[in-house]
Amino acid sequence: MTLFDVLAMEAIPRLQEFNSQHLTSLIWAYATTEYFHLGLFEAVAVESTSRRMKEFSAQRLATLAWALSKCPPPSYKMVFDLISDEVADRGLDSFTEQGLSMMAHSFATVGFDPDSRYWDIISRSVTNRLSELNVRACANIAWSFATINRPADDMFHEIERVAISKMRLFQPPGLSSLAWAYSTLGYDSLPLFENIA
């Protein structure tokens, strides 16, 4: 039995004592170390559904979604539903570029496509804040939309414009994700593909 097993056994019956920061820090630690204790992931998911999502800061919502996407427990859909509703209510202005990228990537990773409202909010936020986003976030967001097969013409046009101007900053995984996303969604962008080549 490992320390992580002992910690999980101690934490699970006491999760209601954890505030939102402690809850997300706990699940983040397990996801980061790739110690996927399914009982803990499920207990955190269930505990999260019993709380108001307003208790969670933008970063904590993104962290919760990211961690649960690494090892989706049986009730992850309920949590993702609540998170998408909270995003619809709150918007994404308070999310960092990393948080915005994590939200898109987490939902796409588990194949959770709540409704167009969630993705429309992400698309608008990306389009409005593209100058703030680094190339990794651009590639992750493009990959996320392609993974769930959701075109977003304005956003992809803007990502293309920024990607071409910052092409030298992309690492190989970002370049391949970007090319794959544009190809998958049928965006025939000769200037982008020429710059990637």
MIRO-196145 format. One record per atom (N, C-alpha, C): x, y, z; atom name; residue number from 1; residue in three letters. Coordinates in steps of 0.2 Angstrom, whole numbers. Example, Ala and Ser with C-alpha at 12.3 -4.5 7.8 and 13.67 -1.06 7.14 Angstrom:
MIRO-196145
(r (66,-28,39),"N",1,"ALA")
(r (62,-22,39),"CA",1,"ALA")
(r (66,-16,39),"C",1,"ALA")
(r (64,-11,35),"N",2,"SER")
(r (68,-5,36),"CA",2,"SER")
(r (64,0,39),"C",2,"SER")
end
This chain:
MIRO-196145
(r (4,-6,0),"N",1,"MET")
(r (0,0,0),"CA",1,"MET")
(r (5,6,0),"C",1,"MET")
(r (3,11,-4),"N",2,"THR")
(r (7,17,-5),"CA",2,"THR")
(r (4,23,-1),"C",2,"THR")
(r (8,28,0),"N",3,"LEU")
(r (6,34,3),"CA",3,"LEU")
(r (0,37,0),"C",3,"LEU")
(r (-1,36,-7),"N",4,"PHE")
(r (-7,39,-10),"CA",4,"PHE")
(r (-13,35,-8),"C",4,"PHE")
(r (-12,28,-7),"N",5,"ASP")
(r (-18,24,-5),"CA",5,"ASP")
(r (-20,26,2),"C",5,"ASP")
(r (-16,27,6),"N",6,"VAL")
(r (-17,29,13),"CA",6,"VAL")
(r (-21,36,13),"C",6,"VAL")
(r (-18,41,9),"N",7,"LEU")
(r (-21,47,9),"CA",7,"LEU")
(r (-28,47,6),"C",7,"LEU")
(r (-29,43,1),"N",8,"ALA")
(r (-35,43,-2),"CA",8,"ALA")
(r (-40,40,3),"C",8,"ALA")
(r (-38,34,7),"N",9,"MET")
(r (-43,31,11),"CA",9,"MET")
(r (-45,36,17),"C",9,"MET")
(r (-40,40,19),"N",10,"GLU")
(r (-41,45,24),"CA",10,"GLU")
(r (-46,51,22),"C",10,"GLU")
(r (-44,53,15),"N",11,"ALA")
(r (-48,59,13),"CA",11,"ALA")
(r (-55,57,11),"C",11,"ALA")
(r (-56,51,8),"N",12,"ILE")
(r (-63,50,5),"CA",12,"ILE")
(r (-69,51,10),"C",12,"ILE")
(r (-68,48,16),"N",13,"PRO")
(r (-74,49,20),"CA",13,"PRO")
(r (-74,57,23),"C",13,"PRO")
(r (-69,61,22),"N",14,"ARG")
(r (-69,67,25),"CA",14,"ARG")
(r (-69,73,20),"C",14,"ARG")
(r (-71,71,13),"N",15,"LEU")
(r (-71,76,8),"CA",15,"LEU")
(r (-76,82,9),"C",15,"LEU")
(r (-81,81,13),"N",16,"GLN")
(r (-86,87,14),"CA",16,"GLN")
(r (-82,92,19),"C",16,"GLN")
(r (-77,90,22),"N",17,"GLU")
(r (-73,95,26),"CA",17,"GLU")
(r (-68,99,22),"C",17,"GLU")
(r (-67,97,16),"N",18,"PHE")
(r (-62,101,11),"CA",18,"PHE")
(r (-66,106,8),"C",18,"PHE")
(r (-62,112,8),"N",19,"ASN")
(r (-65,118,4),"CA",19,"ASN")
(r (-63,117,-3),"C",19,"ASN")
(r (-66,121,-8),"N",20,"SER")
(r (-64,120,-15),"CA",20,"SER")
(r (-57,120,-17),"C",20,"SER")
(r (-53,124,-13),"N",21,"GLN")
(r (-46,124,-15),"CA",21,"GLN")
(r (-43,117,-13),"C",21,"GLN")
(r (-44,115,-7),"N",22,"HIS")
(r (-41,108,-5),"CA",22,"HIS")
(r (-44,103,-9),"C",22,"HIS")
(r (-50,103,-11),"N",23,"LEU")
(r (-53,97,-15),"CA",23,"LEU")
(r (-49,97,-22),"C",23,"LEU")
(r (-48,103,-25),"N",24,"THR")
(r (-45,103,-32),"CA",24,"THR")
(r (-38,102,-31),"C",24,"THR")
(r (-35,104,-26),"N",25,"SER")
(r (-27,103,-25),"CA",25,"SER")
(r (-26,95,-24),"C",25,"SER")
(r (-31,92,-20),"N",26,"LEU")
(r (-30,85,-19),"CA",26,"LEU")
(r (-30,81,-26),"C",26,"LEU")
(r (-36,82,-29),"N",27,"ILE")
(r (-37,78,-36),"CA",27,"ILE")
(r (-31,80,-41),"C",27,"ILE")
(r (-29,87,-41),"N",28,"TRP")
(r (-24,89,-45),"CA",28,"TRP")
(r (-17,85,-44),"C",28,"TRP")
(r (-16,84,-37),"N",29,"ALA")
(r (-10,80,-35),"CA",29,"ALA")
(r (-10,73,-38),"C",29,"ALA")
(r (-15,70,-37),"N",30,"TYR")
(r (-16,63,-40),"CA",30,"TYR")
(r (-16,63,-47),"C",30,"TYR")
(r (-19,67,-51),"N",31,"ALA")
(r (-19,67,-58),"CA",31,"ALA")
(r (-12,69,-61),"C",31,"ALA")
(r (-8,74,-57),"N",32,"THR")
(r (-2,76,-59),"CA",32,"THR")
(r (3,70,-59),"C",32,"THR")
(r (3,66,-53),"N",33,"THR")
(r (7,61,-52),"CA",33,"THR")
(r (5,54,-56),"C",33,"THR")
(r (-1,55,-59),"N",34,"GLU")
(r (-4,49,-63),"CA",34,"GLU")
(r (-5,43,-58),"C",34,"GLU")
(r (-7,45,-52),"N",35,"TYR")
(r (-9,40,-48),"CA",35,"TYR")
(r (-16,40,-48),"C",35,"TYR")
(r (-19,36,-52),"N",36,"PHE")
(r (-27,36,-53),"CA",36,"PHE")
(r (-30,32,-48),"C",36,"PHE")
(r (-32,34,-42),"N",37,"HIS")
(r (-36,31,-37),"CA",37,"HIS")
(r (-43,32,-39),"C",37,"HIS")
(r (-46,27,-43),"N",38,"LEU")
(r (-53,28,-45),"CA",38,"LEU")
(r (-58,30,-40),"C",38,"LEU")
(r (-57,26,-34),"N",39,"GLY")
(r (-61,28,-28),"CA",39,"GLY")
(r (-61,35,-26),"C",39,"GLY")
(r (-55,38,-26),"N",40,"LEU")
(r (-54,45,-24),"CA",40,"LEU")
(r (-57,50,-30),"C",40,"LEU")
(r (-56,48,-36),"N",41,"PHE")
(r (-58,52,-42),"CA",41,"PHE")
(r (-66,52,-42),"C",41,"PHE")
(r (-69,46,-40),"N",42,"GLU")
(r (-76,46,-40),"CA",42,"GLU")
(r (-79,50,-34),"C",42,"GLU")
(r (-76,49,-28),"N",43,"ALA")
(r (-78,53,-22),"CA",43,"ALA")
(r (-78,60,-23),"C",43,"ALA")
(r (-72,63,-26),"N",44,"VAL")
(r (-71,70,-28),"CA",44,"VAL")
(r (-77,72,-33),"C",44,"VAL")
(r (-78,68,-38),"N",45,"ALA")
(r (-83,70,-43),"CA",45,"ALA")
(r (-90,71,-39),"C",45,"ALA")
(r (-92,66,-35),"N",46,"VAL")
(r (-98,66,-31),"CA",46,"VAL")
(r (-98,72,-27),"C",46,"VAL")
(r (-93,73,-23),"N",47,"GLU")
(r (-93,79,-18),"CA",47,"GLU")
(r (-94,85,-22),"C",47,"GLU")
(r (-90,86,-28),"N",48,"SER")
(r (-91,92,-32),"CA",48,"SER")
(r (-98,93,-34),"C",48,"SER")
(r (-102,88,-36),"N",49,"THR")
(r (-109,89,-38),"CA",49,"THR")
(r (-113,91,-32),"C",49,"THR")
(r (-111,90,-26),"N",50,"SER")
(r (-115,92,-20),"CA",50,"SER")
(r (-114,99,-18),"C",50,"SER")
(r (-109,103,-22),"N",51,"ARG")
(r (-107,110,-20),"CA",51,"ARG")
(r (-110,114,-26),"C",51,"ARG")
(r (-110,120,-24),"N",52,"ARG")
(r (-112,125,-29),"CA",52,"ARG")
(r (-105,127,-33),"C",52,"ARG")
(r (-106,127,-39),"N",53,"MET")
(r (-100,128,-43),"CA",53,"MET")
(r (-97,135,-42),"C",53,"MET")
(r (-101,140,-39),"N",54,"LYS")
(r (-99,147,-38),"CA",54,"LYS")
(r (-93,147,-33),"C",54,"LYS")
(r (-93,142,-29),"N",55,"GLU")
(r (-88,141,-23),"CA",55,"GLU")
(r (-81,140,-27),"C",55,"GLU")
(r (-81,138,-33),"N",56,"PHE")
(r (-74,136,-36),"CA",56,"PHE")
(r (-72,142,-40),"C",56,"PHE")
(r (-66,145,-39),"N",57,"SER")
(r (-63,150,-43),"CA",57,"SER")
(r (-63,147,-50),"C",57,"SER")
(r (-61,152,-55),"N",58,"ALA")
(r (-60,150,-62),"CA",58,"ALA")
(r (-55,145,-62),"C",58,"ALA")
(r (-49,146,-59),"N",59,"GLN")
(r (-43,141,-59),"CA",59,"GLN")
(r (-45,134,-56),"C",59,"GLN")
(r (-49,134,-51),"N",60,"ARG")
(r (-51,128,-48),"CA",60,"ARG")
(r (-56,124,-52),"C",60,"ARG")
(r (-60,128,-56),"N",61,"LEU")
(r (-65,124,-61),"CA",61,"LEU")
(r (-61,121,-66),"C",61,"LEU")
(r (-56,125,-69),"N",62,"ALA")
(r (-51,122,-74),"CA",62,"ALA")
(r (-47,116,-71),"C",62,"ALA")
(r (-45,117,-65),"N",63,"THR")
(r (-41,111,-62),"CA",63,"THR")
(r (-45,105,-61),"C",63,"THR")
(r (-51,106,-59),"N",64,"LEU")
(r (-56,100,-57),"CA",64,"LEU")
(r (-57,97,-64),"C",64,"LEU")
(r (-59,101,-69),"N",65,"ALA")
(r (-60,98,-76),"CA",65,"ALA")
(r (-54,94,-78),"C",65,"ALA")
(r (-48,97,-78),"N",66,"TRP")
(r (-42,94,-80),"CA",66,"TRP")
(r (-41,87,-77),"C",66,"TRP")
(r (-41,88,-70),"N",67,"ALA")
(r (-39,82,-66),"CA",67,"ALA")
(r (-44,76,-68),"C",67,"ALA")
(r (-51,77,-68),"N",68,"LEU")
(r (-56,72,-69),"CA",68,"LEU")
(r (-55,70,-76),"C",68,"LEU")
(r (-53,74,-81),"N",69,"SER")
(r (-52,71,-88),"CA",69,"SER")
(r (-46,66,-88),"C",69,"SER")
(r (-41,66,-84),"N",70,"LYS")
(r (-36,62,-84),"CA",70,"LYS")
(r (-38,54,-82),"C",70,"LYS")
(r (-43,54,-78),"N",71,"CYS")
(r (-46,47,-76),"CA",71,"CYS")
(r (-53,48,-74),"C",71,"CYS")
(r (-57,49,-79),"N",72,"PRO")
(r (-64,50,-78),"CA",72,"PRO")
(r (-68,45,-74),"C",72,"PRO")
(r (-70,47,-68),"N",73,"PRO")
(r (-74,42,-64),"CA",73,"PRO")
(r (-81,41,-67),"C",73,"PRO")
(r (-85,36,-65),"N",74,"PRO")
(r (-92,35,-67),"CA",74,"PRO")
(r (-96,41,-67),"C",74,"PRO")
(r (-96,46,-63),"N",75,"SER")
(r (-100,51,-62),"CA",75,"SER")
(r (-97,58,-65),"C",75,"SER")
(r (-92,57,-69),"N",76,"TYR")
(r (-89,64,-72),"CA",76,"TYR")
(r (-94,68,-76),"C",76,"TYR")
(r (-98,65,-79),"N",77,"LYS")
(r (-103,69,-83),"CA",77,"LYS")
(r (-107,74,-79),"C",77,"LYS")
(r (-109,72,-73),"N",78,"MET")
(r (-113,76,-69),"CA",78,"MET")
(r (-108,82,-67),"C",78,"MET")
(r (-102,81,-66),"N",79,"VAL")
(r (-98,87,-64),"CA",79,"VAL")
(r (-97,91,-70),"C",79,"VAL")
(r (-95,88,-76),"N",80,"PHE")
(r (-94,92,-82),"CA",80,"PHE")
(r (-101,96,-84),"C",80,"PHE")
(r (-106,93,-83),"N",81,"ASP")
(r (-113,97,-84),"CA",81,"ASP")
(r (-113,103,-80),"C",81,"ASP")
(r (-111,102,-73),"N",82,"LEU")
(r (-112,108,-69),"CA",82,"LEU")
(r (-106,113,-70),"C",82,"LEU")
(r (-100,111,-72),"N",83,"ILE")
(r (-95,116,-74),"CA",83,"ILE")
(r (-97,120,-81),"C",83,"ILE")
(r (-100,116,-86),"N",84,"SER")
(r (-102,120,-92),"CA",84,"SER")
(r (-108,124,-90),"C",84,"SER")
(r (-112,123,-86),"N",85,"ASP")
(r (-118,128,-84),"CA",85,"ASP")
(r (-115,134,-80),"C",85,"ASP")
(r (-110,132,-76),"N",86,"GLU")
(r (-106,138,-73),"CA",86,"GLU")
(r (-103,142,-78),"C",86,"GLU")
(r (-99,140,-83),"N",87,"VAL")
(r (-96,143,-88),"CA",87,"VAL")
(r (-101,148,-92),"C",87,"VAL")
(r (-107,145,-93),"N",88,"ALA")
(r (-112,148,-96),"CA",88,"ALA")
(r (-115,154,-92),"C",88,"ALA")
(r (-115,153,-86),"N",89,"ASP")
(r (-117,159,-81),"CA",89,"ASP")
(r (-112,164,-80),"C",89,"ASP")
(r (-106,162,-79),"N",90,"ARG")
(r (-100,166,-77),"CA",90,"ARG")
(r (-96,169,-83),"C",90,"ARG")
(r (-96,165,-88),"N",91,"GLY")
(r (-92,167,-94),"CA",91,"GLY")
(r (-85,165,-92),"C",91,"GLY")
(r (-80,167,-96),"N",92,"LEU")
(r (-73,165,-96),"CA",92,"LEU")
(r (-68,171,-95),"C",92,"LEU")
(r (-71,177,-93),"N",93,"ASP")
(r (-66,183,-93),"CA",93,"ASP")
(r (-61,182,-87),"C",93,"ASP")
(r (-63,178,-82),"N",94,"SER")
(r (-59,177,-76),"CA",94,"SER")
(r (-54,171,-77),"C",94,"SER")
(r (-54,168,-82),"N",95,"PHE")
(r (-50,162,-83),"CA",95,"PHE")
(r (-43,165,-87),"C",95,"PHE")
(r (-38,162,-84),"N",96,"THR")
(r (-32,163,-87),"CA",96,"THR")
(r (-31,160,-94),"C",96,"THR")
(r (-26,161,-98),"N",97,"GLU")
(r (-25,158,-105),"CA",97,"GLU")
(r (-25,150,-103),"C",97,"GLU")
(r (-21,148,-98),"N",98,"GLN")
(r (-20,141,-97),"CA",98,"GLN")
(r (-27,138,-95),"C",98,"GLN")
(r (-31,142,-91),"N",99,"GLY")
(r (-37,139,-88),"CA",99,"GLY")
(r (-42,139,-94),"C",99,"GLY")
(r (-42,143,-99),"N",100,"LEU")
(r (-46,143,-105),"CA",100,"LEU")
(r (-44,137,-109),"C",100,"LEU")
(r (-38,136,-110),"N",101,"SER")
(r (-35,130,-114),"CA",101,"SER")
(r (-37,124,-110),"C",101,"SER")
(r (-36,123,-103),"N",102,"MET")
(r (-38,117,-100),"CA",102,"MET")
(r (-45,116,-100),"C",102,"MET")
(r (-50,121,-100),"N",103,"MET")
(r (-57,119,-100),"CA",103,"MET")
(r (-59,116,-107),"C",103,"MET")
(r (-56,119,-112),"N",104,"ALA")
(r (-58,116,-119),"CA",104,"ALA")
(r (-55,109,-120),"C",104,"ALA")
(r (-48,108,-118),"N",105,"HIS")
(r (-45,102,-118),"CA",105,"HIS")
(r (-48,97,-114),"C",105,"HIS")
(r (-50,98,-108),"N",106,"SER")
(r (-53,93,-103),"CA",106,"SER")
(r (-59,90,-106),"C",106,"SER")
(r (-64,95,-108),"N",107,"PHE")
(r (-70,93,-111),"CA",107,"PHE")
(r (-69,89,-117),"C",107,"PHE")
(r (-65,91,-122),"N",108,"ALA")
(r (-63,87,-128),"CA",108,"ALA")
(r (-60,80,-126),"C",108,"ALA")
(r (-56,80,-121),"N",109,"THR")
(r (-52,73,-120),"CA",109,"THR")
(r (-57,68,-118),"C",109,"THR")
(r (-62,70,-114),"N",110,"VAL")
(r (-67,65,-112),"CA",110,"VAL")
(r (-73,64,-117),"C",110,"VAL")
(r (-73,68,-122),"N",111,"GLY")
(r (-78,68,-127),"CA",111,"GLY")
(r (-85,71,-125),"C",111,"GLY")
(r (-84,76,-120),"N",112,"PHE")
(r (-90,78,-117),"CA",112,"PHE")
(r (-92,85,-121),"C",112,"PHE")
(r (-98,84,-124),"N",113,"ASP")
(r (-100,90,-128),"CA",113,"ASP")
(r (-107,92,-126),"C",113,"ASP")
(r (-107,96,-121),"N",114,"PRO")
(r (-113,98,-117),"CA",114,"PRO")
(r (-119,101,-122),"C",114,"PRO")
(r (-117,107,-125),"N",115,"ASP")
(r (-121,110,-130),"CA",115,"ASP")
(r (-117,115,-133),"C",115,"ASP")
(r (-120,118,-138),"N",116,"SER")
(r (-116,123,-142),"CA",116,"SER")
(r (-115,129,-138),"C",116,"SER")
(r (-119,131,-133),"N",117,"ARG")
(r (-118,137,-129),"CA",117,"ARG")
(r (-111,137,-126),"C",117,"ARG")
(r (-109,131,-123),"N",118,"TYR")
(r (-102,131,-120),"CA",118,"TYR")
(r (-97,132,-125),"C",118,"TYR")
(r (-97,129,-130),"N",119,"TRP")
(r (-92,130,-135),"CA",119,"TRP")
(r (-92,136,-138),"C",119,"TRP")
(r (-98,139,-139),"N",120,"ASP")
(r (-98,146,-142),"CA",120,"ASP")
(r (-95,151,-137),"C",120,"ASP")
(r (-96,150,-131),"N",121,"ILE")
(r (-93,155,-126),"CA",121,"ILE")
(r (-85,154,-126),"C",121,"ILE")
(r (-83,148,-127),"N",122,"ILE")
(r (-75,147,-128),"CA",122,"ILE")
(r (-73,150,-134),"C",122,"ILE")
(r (-76,149,-139),"N",123,"SER")
(r (-74,152,-146),"CA",123,"SER")
(r (-74,159,-146),"C",123,"SER")
(r (-79,163,-143),"N",124,"ARG")
(r (-79,170,-142),"CA",124,"ARG")
(r (-74,172,-138),"C",124,"ARG")
(r (-73,169,-132),"N",125,"SER")
(r (-67,171,-128),"CA",125,"SER")
(r (-61,171,-131),"C",125,"SER")
(r (-59,165,-135),"N",126,"VAL")
(r (-53,164,-138),"CA",126,"VAL")
(r (-52,170,-144),"C",126,"VAL")
(r (-57,171,-147),"N",127,"THR")
(r (-57,176,-153),"CA",127,"THR")
(r (-56,183,-150),"C",127,"THR")
(r (-59,184,-144),"N",128,"ASN")
(r (-58,191,-141),"CA",128,"ASN")
(r (-51,192,-138),"C",128,"ASN")
(r (-48,186,-135),"N",129,"ARG")
(r (-42,187,-131),"CA",129,"ARG")
(r (-36,183,-135),"C",129,"ARG")
(r (-36,182,-141),"N",130,"LEU")
(r (-31,179,-145),"CA",130,"LEU")
(r (-24,182,-144),"C",130,"LEU")
(r (-24,188,-143),"N",131,"SER")
(r (-17,191,-143),"CA",131,"SER")
(r (-14,189,-136),"C",131,"SER")
(r (-18,187,-131),"N",132,"GLU")
(r (-16,185,-124),"CA",132,"GLU")
(r (-13,178,-124),"C",132,"GLU")
(r (-16,174,-129),"N",133,"LEU")
(r (-15,167,-129),"CA",133,"LEU")
(r (-8,165,-132),"C",133,"LEU")
(r (-4,160,-129),"N",134,"ASN")
(r (2,158,-131),"CA",134,"ASN")
(r (0,152,-137),"C",134,"ASN")
(r (6,150,-140),"N",135,"VAL")
(r (5,146,-146),"CA",135,"VAL")
(r (2,139,-143),"C",135,"VAL")
(r (4,137,-138),"N",136,"ARG")
(r (2,130,-135),"CA",136,"ARG")
(r (-5,130,-134),"C",136,"ARG")
(r (-8,136,-131),"N",137,"ALA")
(r (-15,136,-130),"CA",137,"ALA")
(r (-19,137,-136),"C",137,"ALA")
(r (-16,140,-141),"N",138,"CYS")
(r (-20,140,-148),"CA",138,"CYS")
(r (-20,133,-151),"C",138,"CYS")
(r (-15,130,-150),"N",139,"ALA")
(r (-15,123,-153),"CA",139,"ALA")
(r (-19,118,-149),"C",139,"ALA")
(r (-19,119,-142),"N",140,"ASN")
(r (-24,115,-138),"CA",140,"ASN")
(r (-31,116,-140),"C",140,"ASN")
(r (-33,122,-140),"N",141,"ILE")
(r (-40,124,-141),"CA",141,"ILE")
(r (-42,122,-148),"C",141,"ILE")
(r (-38,123,-153),"N",142,"ALA")
(r (-39,120,-160),"CA",142,"ALA")
(r (-40,113,-160),"C",142,"ALA")
(r (-36,109,-157),"N",143,"TRP")
(r (-36,102,-156),"CA",143,"TRP")
(r (-43,100,-153),"C",143,"TRP")
(r (-45,104,-148),"N",144,"SER")
(r (-51,102,-144),"CA",144,"SER")
(r (-57,103,-148),"C",144,"SER")
(r (-58,108,-152),"N",145,"PHE")
(r (-63,109,-156),"CA",145,"PHE")
(r (-64,104,-162),"C",145,"PHE")
(r (-58,102,-164),"N",146,"ALA")
(r (-58,97,-170),"CA",146,"ALA")
(r (-60,90,-167),"C",146,"ALA")
(r (-57,89,-161),"N",147,"THR")
(r (-59,82,-157),"CA",147,"THR")
(r (-66,81,-156),"C",147,"THR")
(r (-70,86,-155),"N",148,"ILE")
(r (-77,85,-154),"CA",148,"ILE")
(r (-81,87,-160),"C",148,"ILE")
(r (-77,88,-166),"N",149,"ASN")
(r (-80,90,-172),"CA",149,"ASN")
(r (-84,96,-172),"C",149,"ASN")
(r (-82,102,-169),"N",150,"ARG")
(r (-86,108,-169),"CA",150,"ARG")
(r (-82,113,-172),"C",150,"ARG")
(r (-84,115,-178),"N",151,"PRO")
(r (-81,121,-182),"CA",151,"PRO")
(r (-83,127,-178),"C",151,"PRO")
(r (-78,132,-179),"N",152,"ALA")
(r (-79,139,-176),"CA",152,"ALA")
(r (-75,143,-181),"C",152,"ALA")
(r (-78,145,-186),"N",153,"ASP")
(r (-75,149,-192),"CA",153,"ASP")
(r (-71,155,-190),"C",153,"ASP")
(r (-74,159,-186),"N",154,"ASP")
(r (-71,166,-184),"CA",154,"ASP")
(r (-65,164,-179),"C",154,"ASP")
(r (-66,159,-175),"N",155,"MET")
(r (-60,158,-170),"CA",155,"MET")
(r (-54,155,-174),"C",155,"MET")
(r (-56,150,-179),"N",156,"PHE")
(r (-51,147,-183),"CA",156,"PHE")
(r (-47,152,-187),"C",156,"PHE")
(r (-51,156,-190),"N",157,"HIS")
(r (-48,162,-194),"CA",157,"HIS")
(r (-43,166,-190),"C",157,"HIS")
(r (-45,168,-184),"N",158,"GLU")
(r (-40,171,-180),"CA",158,"GLU")
(r (-34,167,-177),"C",158,"GLU")
(r (-36,161,-176),"N",159,"ILE")
(r (-30,157,-174),"CA",159,"ILE")
(r (-25,156,-179),"C",159,"ILE")
(r (-28,155,-185),"N",160,"GLU")
(r (-23,155,-191),"CA",160,"GLU")
(r (-19,161,-192),"C",160,"GLU")
(r (-22,167,-191),"N",161,"ARG")
(r (-18,173,-192),"CA",161,"ARG")
(r (-13,174,-187),"C",161,"ARG")
(r (-14,172,-181),"N",162,"VAL")
(r (-9,173,-175),"CA",162,"VAL")
(r (-4,167,-176),"C",162,"VAL")
(r (-6,161,-178),"N",163,"ALA")
(r (-2,156,-179),"CA",163,"ALA")
(r (4,157,-184),"C",163,"ALA")
(r (2,160,-189),"N",164,"ILE")
(r (6,162,-195),"CA",164,"ILE")
(r (11,167,-192),"C",164,"ILE")
(r (9,172,-188),"N",165,"SER")
(r (14,177,-186),"CA",165,"SER")
(r (18,174,-180),"C",165,"SER")
(r (16,169,-177),"N",166,"LYS")
(r (21,166,-172),"CA",166,"LYS")
(r (23,159,-173),"C",166,"LYS")
(r (23,157,-180),"N",167,"MET")
(r (25,150,-181),"CA",167,"MET")
(r (31,148,-178),"C",167,"MET")
(r (37,152,-178),"N",168,"ARG")
(r (43,150,-175),"CA",168,"ARG")
(r (43,148,-168),"C",168,"ARG")
(r (37,150,-164),"N",169,"LEU")
(r (37,148,-157),"CA",169,"LEU")
(r (33,142,-156),"C",169,"LEU")
(r (30,138,-161),"N",170,"PHE")
(r (27,132,-160),"CA",170,"PHE")
(r (32,126,-159),"C",170,"PHE")
(r (31,122,-155),"N",171,"GLN")
(r (35,116,-154),"CA",171,"GLN")
(r (32,110,-159),"C",171,"GLN")
(r (35,105,-161),"N",172,"PRO")
(r (32,100,-165),"CA",172,"PRO")
(r (25,98,-163),"C",172,"PRO")
(r (24,96,-157),"N",173,"PRO")
(r (17,94,-155),"CA",173,"PRO")
(r (12,99,-157),"C",173,"PRO")
(r (13,105,-156),"N",174,"GLY")
(r (9,110,-157),"CA",174,"GLY")
(r (7,111,-165),"C",174,"GLY")
(r (13,111,-168),"N",175,"LEU")
(r (12,111,-176),"CA",175,"LEU")
(r (7,105,-178),"C",175,"LEU")
(r (9,99,-176),"N",176,"SER")
(r (5,94,-178),"CA",176,"SER")
(r (-2,94,-176),"C",176,"SER")
(r (-3,96,-170),"N",177,"SER")
(r (-10,97,-167),"CA",177,"SER")
(r (-14,102,-171),"C",177,"SER")
(r (-11,108,-173),"N",178,"LEU")
(r (-14,113,-177),"CA",178,"LEU")
(r (-16,111,-184),"C",178,"LEU")
(r (-11,107,-187),"N",179,"ALA")
(r (-12,105,-194),"CA",179,"ALA")
(r (-18,99,-194),"C",179,"ALA")
(r (-18,95,-189),"N",180,"TRP")
(r (-23,90,-188),"CA",180,"TRP")
(r (-30,93,-187),"C",180,"TRP")
(r (-30,98,-183),"N",181,"ALA")
(r (-36,102,-182),"CA",181,"ALA")
(r (-39,105,-188),"C",181,"ALA")
(r (-35,109,-191),"N",182,"TYR")
(r (-38,112,-197),"CA",182,"TYR")
(r (-40,107,-203),"C",182,"TYR")
(r (-36,102,-204),"N",183,"SER")
(r (-37,96,-208),"CA",183,"SER")
(r (-44,93,-206),"C",183,"SER")
(r (-44,91,-200),"N",184,"THR")
(r (-50,87,-198),"CA",184,"THR")
(r (-57,91,-199),"C",184,"THR")
(r (-57,97,-198),"N",185,"LEU")
(r (-63,101,-198),"CA",185,"LEU")
(r (-64,104,-205),"C",185,"LEU")
(r (-59,102,-210),"N",186,"GLY")
(r (-60,104,-217),"CA",186,"GLY")
(r (-58,112,-218),"C",186,"GLY")
(r (-54,115,-214),"N",187,"TYR")
(r (-52,122,-215),"CA",187,"TYR")
(r (-46,121,-220),"C",187,"TYR")
(r (-47,123,-226),"N",188,"ASP")
(r (-42,123,-231),"CA",188,"ASP")
(r (-38,129,-231),"C",188,"ASP")
(r (-33,129,-227),"N",189,"SER")
(r (-29,135,-226),"CA",189,"SER")
(r (-22,135,-229),"C",189,"SER")
(r (-21,136,-235),"N",190,"LEU")
(r (-15,135,-238),"CA",190,"LEU")
(r (-9,140,-235),"C",190,"LEU")
(r (-11,146,-233),"N",191,"PRO")
(r (-5,150,-230),"CA",191,"PRO")
(r (-3,146,-223),"C",191,"PRO")
(r (-8,144,-219),"N",192,"LEU")
(r (-6,140,-213),"CA",192,"LEU")
(r (-2,134,-215),"C",192,"LEU")
(r (-4,130,-219),"N",193,"PHE")
(r (0,124,-221),"CA",193,"PHE")
(r (6,125,-224),"C",193,"PHE")
(r (7,130,-228),"N",194,"GLU")
(r (14,132,-231),"CA",194,"GLU")
(r (18,134,-225),"C",194,"GLU")
(r (16,138,-220),"N",195,"ASN")
(r (20,140,-215),"CA",195,"ASN")
(r (22,134,-210),"C",195,"ASN")
(r (18,130,-209),"N",196,"ILE")
(r (19,124,-205),"CA",196,"ILE")
(r (25,120,-209),"C",196,"ILE")
(r (24,119,-215),"N",197,"ALA")
(r (29,115,-219),"CA",197,"ALA")
(r (36,118,-219),"C",197,"ALA")
end
